[in-house]
Amino acid sequence: MFTLVTNTAFVTSNMGYHRKTCDGMVSLQTRIGTNLNEIIMNKKTKVGFVANYNLVEANAVRIAKEHGWVIADTNESKGMLIALMHSELSEALEAVRHGNPQSEKIPEFTLLEEELADVVLRIMNFGGQLGLNIADAILAKDEYNSNRPYKHGGKAF
């Protein structure tokens, strides 16, 4: 069990399971009367996100190491683990192709949610074992993306 660190009104969980949709976040923005981007980019919120991410990441690394997923300092080892991240995304695609059924392993979630969680946990394990600062990179990239033009890059999809 984790005690989650937060300074925001909309993230209240003690490993509780609840779903947030984009529509739910918009209605939340209306209720609290402020721009969600301002809340998310607030320094205290950033610190809370990084602290929570690092707690979950440390646990993901512990579990992965206990189950033999130790990263050797070789490109082959790193490449294999990146391929495993990709395989989890492929499993997420298969979940969608099959109508996104209920997960058999964690029945309170869909199979798509389970597979995307696997992707995130593999990324956390990888970043944690290599000492990468993924949490701050997420915040920096999110902020960068918020200032990009609509459908930037001129790509059809």
C-alpha positions, -999 to +999 in steps of 0.1 A: +000+000+000+012+035-009+004+068+007+000+091-022+014+126-019-008+153-034-016+189-031-046+189-055-082+185-049-088+162-078-064+135-069-075+117-037-066+081-036-050+056-013-046+030-040-083+033-046-096+025-080-116+051-098-117+061-134-112+096-147-123+105-182-114+136-202-150+147-198-147+142-161-117+164-160-135+191-180-164+190-156-139+192-127-124+223-143-159+239-145-165+230-108-133+244-094-134+274-118-098+274-129-076+261-158-065+225-152-032+232-169-025+259-143-032+233-115-011+206-132+018+229-138+017+243-102+050+237-085+034+219-055+014+196-079+046+188-098+064+179-066+034+156-056+034+140-090+071+133-090+070+120-054+040+096-063+056+085-095+089+078-077+071+057-050+054+036-076+086+034-097+106+021-068+080-006-061+080-016-098+118-019-098+117-040-066+091-063-080+108-066-114+142-074-098+125-100-075+112-117-106+144-117-126+140-086-147+174-070-139+188-047-166+223-055-176+244-026-188+243-037-224+224-024-254+210-059-259+195-060-225+181-025-228+167-033-263+150-064-250+132-045-223+122-018-248+108-046-270+088-059-240+073-024-236+063-026-272+048-061-267+026-047-240+013-021-264+006-048-289-014-066-262-033-034-257-041-033-294-054-069-292-076-060-263-092-033-284-095-057-314-114-081-291-138-055-278-119-046-246-132-074-223-128-074-186-094-084-173-091-119-160-061-110-137-076-077-122-113-080-129-121-045-117-104-032-148-107-038-186-080-057-205-070-025-222-064-008-188-044-039-176-022-039-207-016-001-205-007-005-169+019-031-179+034-006-204+037+020-176+052-005-151+077-017-177+087+019-184+090+026-146+112-004-141+134+005-171+137+041-160+142+033-124+169+007-130+188+031-153+184+061-131+163+080-157+142+110-146+110+100-163+086+118-139+101+152-145+105+144-182+067+137-184+059+171-168+084+189-191+070+172-222+034+178-211+042+215-207+060+216-241+031+199-258+006+223-243+022+251-263+024+233-297+000+242-325-031+222-332-023+189-349+013+200-352+037+183-376+014+183-407+008+146-404-025+130-415-026+108-384 
